[in-house]
Amino acid sequence: MPITNHQVVGHVFLEQMYADSYFPDHVVDRGRAILLQLCERTESEQPANLKALYALTQAATVEFNGLEAEFEAAGSGIETVAREVIAEDFWFVASAYGFTDADVEELIATRDW
């Protein structure tokens, strides 16, 4: 399903991570794909409230958890800069779909990074 939200279409996910050679692009690409899939799910499922949105974002966060080993294998990791960039993009997604009152910590509550 193609993404129709114009804010999302024009957004560069994980931009700071792509700009930093510490983060391998092929792993960042996987993170970007998780965020785009979250957008697709948000558009198709149209969560009615924050609880429903949190279920989607927390599932996507679990997928990010799985990337930690890939980052480490490439000599990198999800450290302070990455944590903030990822969290900001989760909040961007929530905001782009009208959930401006979302709590960023709740969006990524299932993180282990």
C-alpha positions, 0 to 999 in steps of 0.5 A, spaced: 500 500 500 503 506 497 503 511 503 498 517 502 500 522 507 504 528 504 508 529 510 510 522 511 512 522 503 516 528 504 520 526 510 527 523 510 527 518 516 533 517 520 536 522 516 542 524 522 543 516 522 545 516 514 549 522 515 553 519 520 558 513 517 558 510 524 551 507 522 552 502 516 547 504 511 544 497 510 542 497 517 539 504 517 535 502 511 532 496 515 530 501 520 527 506 515 523 500 512 520 499 519 518 506 520 515 506 513 511 499 514 509 503 521 506 508 516 503 503 512 499 500 518 497 506 521 494 508 514 491 502 513 488 500 520 487 508 522 487 507 529 482 510 533 485 513 539 492 513 542 492 506 545 491 503 538 496 507 536 501 505 541 500 498 539 502 499 532 508 503 534 510 498 540 510 493 535 515 497 530 519 498 536 520 491 537 522 490 530 527 495 532 530 491 538 532 486 533 536 491 529 541 491 535 545 485 533 545 487 526 548 494 528 553 491 533 555 486 527 557 492 523 561 495 528 556 500 530 550 500 535 543 503 537 547 509 542 545 515 544 544 519 537 541 513 534 536 513 540 534 520 539 533 520 532 529 513 532 524 516 538 524 523 534 521 519 528 516 515 531 514 522 534 514 524 527 509 519 525 504 519 531 504 527 529 503 526 522 497 522 523 494 527 528 496 524 534 500 530 537 499 528 544 502 522 543 507 521 549 514 519 545 516 514 551 510 510 550 510 510 543 517 506 544 515 503 551 517 496 548 525 498 546 531 495 549 536 500 547 
